Amino acid sequence: MKIAFVDDEPICLDKIGQICRDFAVQNQLQFDIHCFTNGEDFLGTFKKDRYSIVFMDIYLEEMSGITAALKMREQDNNCILIFLTSSMNFMPDAFYCHAFEYIVKPISGERVTAVLQDALKILLPQPKYMEINSGRKTLPVLLHDIISVVTDAHYLNISLKDNTTLRSRMTISEFMRLSEDDSRFILINKGILLNADYILSFEDRCCILENGEHFPIRVRGHAKIEETIRNYHFKKICRRF
């Protein structure tokens, strides 16, 4: 994650940089930090999607932080902008820059940490999960940990990537409702729901999973099911780029 600091006070750059580095270590993150002492140098290297977060001092010599931020927004509306300021008088002007937050100097480690935590909720959204009743317990289960869901009478056998299986009294329809109809789960046959992330290939009208399991695809509409799975993986690859 690339972060830019724009401030003409070297002491301030050193302090906020150290706070961010400490935050990265504590949260097992990797920050690539770039420091600038004026808006001109910052804009000279800036381009769309270059930085995830930009800390911008409002009171810069020559080009103000507000001006630099507005020019930045001409190229990128997505990066998170956090203003550093010794006065809140410029807040109305900063509004047009779509600022995410304001940190008032002198900089507090607690304040920077809190703002970073809020920013990460947007940049690194929490993985989706669902609560499953199994064995008289209600368990939170991450959706990406679920490999397969198979109907067994009035129950579902929910297989997880750690090789455990949860048995829960519910239907496939109820499971999909709890997952908010997540697109990774594909119904390949009556009572058989698979997580497309774990489907390795097709063979003899069967889905072969990464763990070696085989599940039959229903005869009617098998071509459409295979196409749906391939489209899911194609879209997943596109999102990565």
Secondary structure as the mmCIF struct_conf table of DSSP 4:
data_model
#
loop_
_struct_conf.conf_type_id
_struct_conf.id
_struct_conf.beg_label_comp_id
_struct_conf.beg_label_asym_id
_struct_conf.beg_label_seq_id
_struct_conf.end_label_comp_id
_struct_conf.end_label_asym_id
_struct_conf.end_label_seq_id
STRN STRN1 LYS A 2 VAL A 6
BEND BEND1 ASP A 8 ASP A 8
HELX_RH_AL_P HELX_RH_AL_P1 PRO A 10 GLN A 26
TURN_TY1_P TURN_TY1_P1 ASN A 27 GLN A 28
STRN STRN2 ASP A 32 PHE A 36
BEND BEND2 THR A 37 ASN A 38
HELX_RH_AL_P HELX_RH_AL_P2 GLY A 39 THR A 45
TURN_TY1_P TURN_TY1_P2 LYS A 48 ASP A 49
BEND BEND3 ARG A 50 ARG A 50
BEND BEND4 SER A 52 SER A 52
STRN STRN3 ILE A 53 ASP A 57
BEND BEND5 ILE A 58 TYR A 59
BEND BEND6 GLU A 61 MET A 63
HELX_RH_AL_P HELX_RH_AL_P3 GLY A 65 ARG A 73
TURN_TY1_P TURN_TY1_P3 GLU A 74 GLN A 75
BEND BEND7 ASN A 77 CYS A 79
STRN STRN4 ILE A 80 THR A 85
BEND BEND8 SER A 86 SER A 86
BEND BEND9 MET A 88 MET A 88
TURN_TY1_P TURN_TY1_P4 ASN A 89 PHE A 90
HELX_RH_AL_P HELX_RH_AL_P4 MET A 91 PHE A 95
TURN_TY1_P TURN_TY1_P5 TYR A 96 HIS A 98
BEND BEND10 PHE A 100 PHE A 100
STRN STRN5 GLU A 101 VAL A 104
BEND BEND11 LYS A 105 PRO A 106
HELX_LH_PP_P HELX_LH_PP_P1 ILE A 107 ILE A 107
HELX_RH_AL_P HELX_RH_AL_P5 GLY A 109 LEU A 123
BEND BEND12 LEU A 124 LEU A 124
HELX_LH_PP_P HELX_LH_PP_P2 PRO A 125 LYS A 128
STRN STRN6 TYR A 129 SER A 134
TURN_TY1_P TURN_TY1_P6 GLY A 135 ARG A 136
STRN STRN7 LYS A 137 LEU A 142
HELX_RH_3T_P HELX_RH_3T_P1 LEU A 143 ASP A 145
STRN STRN8 ILE A 146 ASP A 152
TURN_TY1_P TURN_TY1_P7 ALA A 153 HIS A 154
STRN STRN9 TYR A 155 LEU A 160
TURN_TY1_P TURN_TY1_P8 LYS A 161 ASP A 162
BEND BEND13 ASN A 163 ASN A 163
STRN STRN10 THR A 165 SER A 168
BEND BEND14 ARG A 169 ARG A 169
HELX_RH_AL_P HELX_RH_AL_P6 ILE A 172 LEU A 178
TURN_TY1_P TURN_TY1_P9 SER A 179 GLU A 180
BEND BEND15 ASP A 181 ASP A 181
TURN_TY1_P TURN_TY1_P10 SER A 183 ARG A 184
STRN STRN11 PHE A 185 ASN A 189
TURN_TY1_P TURN_TY1_P11 LYS A 190 GLY A 191
STRN STRN12 ILE A 192 ASN A 195
HELX_RH_3T_P HELX_RH_3T_P2 ALA A 196 TYR A 198
STRN STRN13 ILE A 199 GLU A 203
TURN_TY1_P TURN_TY1_P12 ASP A 204 ARG A 205
STRN STRN14 CYS A 206 LEU A 209
TURN_TY1_P TURN_TY1_P13 GLU A 210 ASN A 211
BEND BEND16 GLY A 212 GLY A 212
STRN STRN15 HIS A 214 PRO A 216
HELX_LH_PP_P HELX_LH_PP_P3 ILE A 217 ARG A 218
BEND BEND17 VAL A 219 VAL A 219
TURN_TY1_P TURN_TY1_P14 ARG A 220 GLY A 221
HELX_RH_AL_P HELX_RH_AL_P7 HIS A 222 ARG A 240
#
